[in-house]
Amino acid sequence: MELTLERIQLTTDDLADVASARHASSQELYSPTAPKSPTAQFGWRDRWWLNQTASESVAINYWFFASNDEAYVAADEGRFRLSAQTVLKSGRRDSIYQPPSDDKHGLGNTVWQAGANFLFVHQTVVVLVAETGGKVSEDTTLHIARKILEKINSAIAS
């Protein structure tokens, strides 16, 4: 089955158990590697306010690619553009998005984490669940990321 935004995009019903989630805005996005290749076929961002306040917000980015390999390359190379923050790794600066130290996240094999933000690849889709302002917990963003992964798996299975 073809993965489409409509099949995997979270709705208010999907987030009913997440701190009074309210959809705040949506917009189309460029590829995380833009203007370089690989270029996403389609990108979309939804912003959600939690607890009815903009100070507790989460942005969910969805990018669709032509192949699994393109999705992986875009996420791996794009993680440098998703945040200006870096970490020192092996004597050089690297993206703040790093592989988690354990696999308790349940998001598959291709995952990078920066604090409470999760970037993952599944099939031909790259997803970023990011909080802004430091007021949304890692447990909450991980819960949201897992819901998206469930929807992707459900869309693939049907």
Accessible surface in RSA format (square Angstrom, percent):
REM  Atomic radii and reference values for relative SASA: ProtOr
REM  Chains: A
REM  Algorithm: Lee & Richards
REM  Probe-radius: 1.40
REM  Slices: 20
REM RES _ NUM      All-atoms   Total-Side   Main-Chain    Non-polar    All polar
REM                ABS   REL    ABS   REL    ABS   REL    ABS   REL    ABS   REL
RES MET A   1   135.45  70.1  70.31  46.5  65.13 155.1  64.98  55.2  70.47  93.4
RES GLU A   2   133.70  76.8 118.18  89.4  15.52  37.0  48.99  94.8  84.71  69.2
RES LEU A   3    22.33  12.4   9.06   6.5  13.27  33.4   9.06   6.4  13.27  35.7
RES THR A   4    45.13  32.1  41.23  41.8   3.90   9.3  42.38  56.9   2.75   4.2
RES LEU A   5    15.54   8.7  11.89   8.5   3.65   9.2  11.89   8.3   3.65   9.8
RES GLU A   6   136.45  78.3 112.49  85.1  23.96  57.1  64.74 125.2  71.71  58.6
RES ARG A   7    80.76  33.9  65.44  33.4  15.33  36.5  34.43  47.1  46.33  28.1
RES ILE A   8     0.00   0.0   0.00   0.0   0.00   0.0   0.00   0.0   0.00   0.0
RES GLN A   9    41.38  23.1  40.60  29.7   0.78   1.9   5.60  11.9  35.78  27.1
RES LEU A  10     4.92   2.7   0.19   0.1   4.73  11.9   0.19   0.1   4.73  12.7
RES THR A  11    65.92  46.9  61.74  62.6   4.18  10.0  61.33  82.4   4.59   6.9
RES THR A  12    81.08  57.7  77.77  78.8   3.31   7.9  57.63  77.4  23.46  35.5
RES ASP A  13   125.29  87.8 109.16 108.6  16.13  38.2  30.21  71.1  95.08  94.8
RES ASP A  14    37.38  26.2  30.12  30.0   7.27  17.2   7.93  18.7  29.45  29.4
RES LEU A  15     1.43   0.8   0.24   0.2   1.20   3.0   0.24   0.2   1.20   3.2
RES ALA A  16    85.14  78.3  49.19  75.9  35.95  81.8  58.10  81.8  27.04  71.6
RES ASP A  17    94.03  65.9  56.62  56.4  37.41  88.5  48.17 113.4  45.86  45.7
RES VAL A  18     6.45   4.2   3.28   3.0   3.17   7.6   6.45   5.6   0.00   0.0
RES ALA A  19    43.89  40.4  22.08  34.1  21.81  49.6  35.15  49.5   8.74  23.2
RES SER A  20    64.79  54.7  44.08  58.8  20.71  47.7  20.38  43.4  44.41  62.2
RES ALA A  21    13.28  12.2   0.58   0.9  12.70  28.9   0.58   0.8  12.70  33.6
RES ARG A  22   105.86  44.4 103.58  52.8   2.27   5.4  40.95  56.0  64.91  39.3
RES HIS A  23    75.02  41.0  58.01  40.3  17.01  43.5  38.04  39.2  36.98  43.0
RES ALA A  24    37.95  34.9   6.50  10.0  31.45  71.6   7.96  11.2  29.99  79.4
RES SER A  25    49.12  41.5  41.30  55.1   7.81  18.0  41.35  88.0   7.77  10.9
RES SER A  26    48.28  40.8  18.55  24.8  29.73  68.5  15.61  33.2  32.67  45.8
RES GLN A  27    87.75  49.1  82.42  60.2   5.33  12.7  26.21  55.8  61.54  46.7
RES GLU A  28   116.51  66.9  96.03  72.7  20.48  48.8  26.78  51.8  89.73  73.3
RES LEU A  29    27.13  15.1  13.48   9.6  13.66  34.3  18.87  13.2   8.27  22.2
RES TYR A  30   186.46  87.1 176.28 100.3  10.19  26.5 130.38  98.0  56.09  69.1
RES SER A  31    10.50   8.9   0.23   0.3  10.26  23.6   0.23   0.5  10.26  14.4
RES PRO A  32     9.36   6.8   0.41   0.4   8.95  32.5   7.63   6.3   1.73  10.7
RES THR A  33     2.25   1.6   2.11   2.1   0.15   0.3   2.21   3.0   0.05   0.1
RES ALA A  34    32.91  30.3  23.04  35.6   9.87  22.4  24.60  34.6   8.31  22.0
RES PRO A  35   127.91  93.2  95.22  86.8  32.69 118.8 102.07  84.3  25.84 160.6
RES LYS A  36   115.13  56.2 108.11  66.3   7.02  16.7  70.27  63.2  44.86  47.8
RES SER A  37    86.08  72.7  72.84  97.2  13.24  30.5  36.51  77.7  49.57  69.4
RES PRO A  38    15.64  11.4  11.89  10.8   3.75  13.6  15.64  12.9   0.00   0.0
RES THR A  39    90.60  64.4  77.02  78.1  13.59  32.4  60.25  80.9  30.35  45.9
RES ALA A  40    14.29  13.1   1.62   2.5  12.67  28.8   1.62   2.3  12.67  33.6
RES GLN A  41   127.82  71.5  90.27  66.0  37.55  89.4  39.02  83.0  88.81  67.4
RES PHE A  42    68.72  34.4  63.90  39.6   4.82  12.5  68.72  41.7   0.00   0.0
RES GLY A  43     1.33   1.6   0.00   N/A   1.33   1.6   0.00   0.0   1.33   3.0
RES TRP A  44    57.50  23.1  57.50  27.8   0.00   0.0  57.48  30.6   0.02   0.0
RES ARG A  45    46.87  19.7  46.65  23.8   0.22   0.5   0.91   1.2  45.96  27.9
RES ASP A  46     0.81   0.6   0.81   0.8   0.00   0.0   0.00   0.0   0.81   0.8
RES ARG A  47    87.37  36.7  87.37  44.5   0.00   0.0  25.93  35.4  61.45  37.2
RES TRP A  48     4.05   1.6   4.05   2.0   0.00   0.0   4.05   2.2   0.00   0.0
RES TRP A  49    73.32  29.4  73.32  35.5   0.00   0.0  62.50  33.3  10.83  17.6
RES LEU A  50     2.75   1.5   2.75   2.0   0.00   0.0   2.75   1.9   0.00   0.0
RES ASN A  51    73.54  50.7  56.55  54.6  16.99  40.9  17.79  42.8  55.74  53.9
RES GLN A  52   103.52  57.9  82.62  60.4  20.90  49.8  47.18 100.4  56.33  42.7
RES THR A  53    44.69  31.8  41.28  41.8   3.41   8.1  26.17  35.2  18.52  28.0
RES ALA A  54    56.19  51.7  42.07  64.9  14.12  32.1  42.24  59.5  13.95  36.9
RES SER A  55    52.39  44.3  36.88  49.2  15.51  35.7  38.62  82.2  13.76  19.3
RES GLU A  56    40.56  23.3  40.56  30.7   0.00   0.0   1.46   2.8  39.10  31.9
RES SER A  57    16.62  14.0  16.59  22.1   0.03   0.1   7.29  15.5   9.33  13.1
RES VAL A  58     1.05   0.7   0.14   0.1   0.91   2.2   1.05   0.9   0.00   0.0
RES ALA A  59     9.06   8.3   8.01  12.4   1.05   2.4   8.01  11.3   1.05   2.8
RES ILE A  60     0.06   0.0   0.06   0.0   0.00   0.0   0.06   0.0   0.00   0.0
RES ASN A  61     7.83   5.4   7.83   7.6   0.00   0.0   0.00   0.0   7.83   7.6
RES TYR A  62     0.14   0.1   0.14   0.1   0.00   0.0   0.00   0.0   0.14   0.2
RES TRP A  63     6.63   2.7   6.63   3.2   0.00   0.0   6.63   3.5   0.00   0.0
RES PHE A  64    15.25   7.6  15.25   9.4   0.00   0.0  15.25   9.2   0.00   0.0
RES PHE A  65     5.12   2.6   0.00   0.0   5.12  13.3   0.00   0.0   5.12  14.7
RES ALA A  66    66.77  61.4  35.89  55.4  30.87  70.2  39.67  55.9  27.10  71.8
RES SER A  67    43.72  36.9  40.21  53.7   3.51   8.1  39.47  84.1   4.25   6.0
RES ASN A  68    78.42  54.1  73.78  71.3   4.64  11.2  23.94  57.6  54.48  52.7
RES ASP A  69   111.92  78.4 109.00 108.5   2.91   6.9  28.64  67.4  83.27  83.0
RES GLU A  70    63.18  36.3  61.27  46.4   1.91   4.5  18.16  35.1  45.01  36.8
RES ALA A  71     0.00   0.0   0.00   0.0   0.00   0.0   0.00   0.0   0.00   0.0
RES TYR A  72    98.08  45.8  98.08  55.8   0.00   0.0  64.88  48.8  33.19  40.9
RES VAL A  73    56.91  37.4  55.80  50.5   1.11   2.7  56.91  49.4   0.00   0.0
RES ALA A  74     0.00   0.0   0.00   0.0   0.00   0.0   0.00   0.0   0.00   0.0
RES ALA A  75     0.47   0.4   0.00   0.0   0.47   1.1   0.47   0.7   0.00   0.0
RES ASP A  76    40.07  28.1  39.86  39.7   0.21   0.5   0.95   2.2  39.12  39.0
RES GLU A  77    73.97  42.5  66.52  50.3   7.45  17.7  28.84  55.8  45.13  36.8
RES GLY A  78     0.06   0.1   0.00   N/A   0.06   0.1   0.06   0.2   0.00   0.0
RES ARG A  79    23.92  10.0  23.92  12.2   0.00   0.0   0.00   0.0  23.92  14.5
RES PHE A  80    96.47  48.3  78.86  48.8  17.60  45.8  79.90  48.4  16.57  47.4
RES ARG A  81   127.47  53.5  92.44  47.1  35.03  83.4  42.74  58.4  84.73  51.4
RES LEU A  82    47.70  26.6  17.13  12.3  30.58  76.9  20.08  14.1  27.62  74.3
RES SER A  83    28.87  24.4  17.02  22.7  11.86  27.3  18.44  39.3  10.43  14.6
RES ALA A  84   107.18  98.6  68.49 105.7  38.70  88.0  79.86 112.5  27.32  72.4
RES GLN A  85   114.93  64.3 108.35  79.2   6.58  15.7  36.63  78.0  78.30  59.4
RES THR A  86    58.14  41.4  41.80  42.4  16.34  38.9  30.46  40.9  27.68  41.9
RES VAL A  87    49.11  32.3  45.76  41.4   3.35   8.1  49.11  42.7   0.00   0.0
RES LEU A  88   119.21  66.4  89.75  64.2  29.46  74.1  89.77  63.0  29.44  79.2
RES LYS A  89    94.86  46.3  89.99  55.2   4.87  11.6  64.53  58.1  30.33  32.3
RES SER A  90   112.55  95.1  61.58  82.2  50.97 117.4  50.26 107.0  62.29  87.3
RES GLY A  91    69.68  85.9   0.00   N/A  69.68  85.9  32.21  88.4  37.47  83.9
RES ARG A  92   157.80  66.3 152.76  77.9   5.04  12.0  60.17  82.2  97.63  59.2
RES ARG A  93   134.28  56.4 119.55  60.9  14.73  35.1  66.34  90.7  67.94  41.2
RES ASP A  94     8.19   5.7   7.53   7.5   0.66   1.6   1.67   3.9   6.52   6.5
RES SER A  95     1.21   1.0   0.11   0.1   1.10   2.5   1.10   2.3   0.11   0.2
RES ILE A  96    41.58  23.7  38.28  28.5   3.30   7.9  38.28  27.6   3.30   8.9
RES TYR A  97     5.49   2.6   5.49   3.1   0.00   0.0   0.37   0.3   5.12   6.3
RES GLN A  98    32.57  18.2  32.20  23.5   0.37   0.9  26.97  57.4   5.60   4.2
RES PRO A  99    78.77  57.4  64.69  59.0  14.08  51.2  64.69  53.4  14.08  87.5
RES PRO A 100    30.67  22.4   9.13   8.3  21.54  78.3  15.31  12.6  15.37  95.5
RES SER A 101   123.33 104.2  75.49 100.7  47.84 110.2  58.51 124.6  64.83  90.8
RES ASP A 102    71.49  50.1  58.69  58.4  12.81  30.3  32.11  75.6  39.39  39.3
RES ASP A 103   118.66  83.1 104.76 104.3  13.90  32.9  34.38  80.9  84.28  84.1
RES LYS A 104   163.02  79.5 143.98  88.3  19.04  45.3  96.95  87.3  66.07  70.4
RES HIS A 105    15.86   8.7  13.64   9.5   2.22   5.7   7.07   7.3   8.80  10.2
RES GLY A 106    45.92  56.6   0.00   N/A  45.92  56.6  32.79  90.0  13.13  29.4
RES LEU A 107     0.29   0.2   0.00   0.0   0.29   0.7   0.00   0.0   0.29   0.8
RES GLY A 108    43.07  53.1   0.00   N/A  43.07  53.1  32.89  90.3  10.17  22.8
RES ASN A 109   160.76 110.9 120.86 116.8  39.90  96.1  33.28  80.1 127.48 123.2
RES THR A 110    32.70  23.3  28.29  28.7   4.41  10.5   5.78   7.8  26.92  40.7
RES VAL A 111     6.98   4.6   1.51   1.4   5.47  13.2   1.51   1.3   5.47  14.8
RES TRP A 112    12.98   5.2  12.98   6.3   0.00   0.0   4.98   2.7   7.99  13.0
RES GLN A 113    35.56  19.9  29.15  21.3   6.41  15.3   7.50  16.0  28.05  21.3
RES ALA A 114    11.89  10.9   5.10   7.9   6.79  15.4   8.66  12.2   3.23   8.6
RES GLY A 115    56.34  69.5   0.00   N/A  56.34  69.5  42.30 116.1  14.05  31.5
RES ALA A 116    15.90  14.6   9.87  15.2   6.03  13.7   9.87  13.9   6.03  16.0
RES ASN A 117    25.71  17.7  25.71  24.8   0.00   0.0   0.04   0.1  25.67  24.8
RES PHE A 118     1.49   0.7   1.49   0.9   0.00   0.0   1.49   0.9   0.00   0.0
RES LEU A 119     0.37   0.2   0.37   0.3   0.00   0.0   0.37   0.3   0.00   0.0
RES PHE A 120     0.02   0.0   0.02   0.0   0.00   0.0   0.02   0.0   0.00   0.0
RES VAL A 121    16.69  11.0   8.25   7.5   8.44  20.3   8.25   7.2   8.44  22.9
RES HIS A 122    45.19  24.7  43.15  30.0   2.04   5.2  33.75  34.8  11.44  13.3
RES GLN A 123    77.16  43.1  66.36  48.5  10.81  25.7   3.52   7.5  73.65  55.9
RES THR A 124    32.88  23.4  32.88  33.3   0.00   0.0  20.99  28.2  11.89  18.0
RES VAL A 125     0.06   0.0   0.00   0.0   0.06   0.1   0.00   0.0   0.06   0.2
RES VAL A 126     0.00   0.0   0.00   0.0   0.00   0.0   0.00   0.0   0.00   0.0
RES VAL A 127     0.11   0.1   0.11   0.1   0.00   0.0   0.11   0.1   0.00   0.0
RES LEU A 128     8.97   5.0   8.97   6.4   0.00   0.0   8.97   6.3   0.00   0.0
RES VAL A 129     0.00   0.0   0.00   0.0   0.00   0.0   0.00   0.0   0.00   0.0
RES ALA A 130    12.95  11.9  12.95  20.0   0.00   0.0  12.95  18.2   0.00   0.0
RES GLU A 131    25.18  14.5  18.37  13.9   6.81  16.2   0.00   0.0  25.18  20.6
RES THR A 132    70.20  49.9  63.96  64.8   6.24  14.9  58.71  78.9  11.49  17.4
RES GLY A 133    71.04  87.6   0.00   N/A  71.04  87.6  39.04 107.1  32.01  71.7
RES GLY A 134    63.84  78.7   0.00   N/A  63.84  78.7  28.00  76.8  35.84  80.3
RES LYS A 135   131.87  64.3 104.16  63.9  27.71  66.0  67.07  60.4  64.80  69.0
RES VAL A 136     9.92   6.5   1.46   1.3   8.46  20.4   4.83   4.2   5.09  13.8
RES SER A 137    59.92  50.6  46.02  61.4  13.90  32.0  50.86 108.3   9.06  12.7
RES GLU A 138    82.05  47.1  77.14  58.4   4.92  11.7  18.96  36.7  63.09  51.5
RES ASP A 139   113.26  79.3 106.20 105.7   7.05  16.7  30.35  71.4  82.91  82.7
RES THR A 140    35.38  25.2  31.13  31.6   4.25  10.1   9.53  12.8  25.85  39.1
RES THR A 141     0.00   0.0   0.00   0.0   0.00   0.0   0.00   0.0   0.00   0.0
RES LEU A 142    20.00  11.1  20.00  14.3   0.00   0.0  20.00  14.0   0.00   0.0
RES HIS A 143    67.50  36.9  66.43  46.2   1.07   2.7  44.99  46.4  22.51  26.2
RES ILE A 144     0.51   0.3   0.51   0.4   0.00   0.0   0.51   0.4   0.00   0.0
RES ALA A 145     0.00   0.0   0.00   0.0   0.00   0.0   0.00   0.0   0.00   0.0
RES ARG A 146    88.85  37.3  88.25  45.0   0.60   1.4  31.53  43.1  57.33  34.7
RES LYS A 147    43.19  21.1  42.11  25.8   1.08   2.6   8.50   7.6  34.70  37.0
RES ILE A 148     0.00   0.0   0.00   0.0   0.00   0.0   0.00   0.0   0.00   0.0
RES LEU A 149    19.32  10.8  19.32  13.8   0.00   0.0  19.32  13.6   0.00   0.0
RES GLU A 150   114.44  65.7 107.35  81.2   7.09  16.9  43.67  84.5  70.78  57.8
RES LYS A 151    47.82  23.3  45.17  27.7   2.65   6.3  35.08  31.6  12.74  13.6
RES ILE A 152     0.05   0.0   0.05   0.0   0.00   0.0   0.05   0.0   0.00   0.0
RES ASN A 153    66.18  45.6  61.75  59.7   4.43  10.7  25.48  61.3  40.71  39.3
RES SER A 154    70.57  59.6  61.13  81.6   9.44  21.7  30.98  66.0  39.59  55.5
RES ALA A 155     2.56   2.4   0.78   1.2   1.78   4.1   2.19   3.1   0.37   1.0
RES ILE A 156    59.30  33.7  48.02  35.8  11.28  27.2  48.02  34.6  11.28  30.6
RES ALA A 157    92.21  84.8  50.62  78.1  41.59  94.6  61.05  86.0  31.17  82.6
RES SER A 158    78.02  65.9  39.37  52.5  38.65  89.0  67.79 144.4  10.23  14.3
END  Absolute sums over single chains surface
CHAIN  1 A     8120.1       6343.3       1776.8       4165.1       3955.0
END  Absolute sums over all chains
TOTAL          8120.1       6343.3       1776.8       4165.1       3955.0
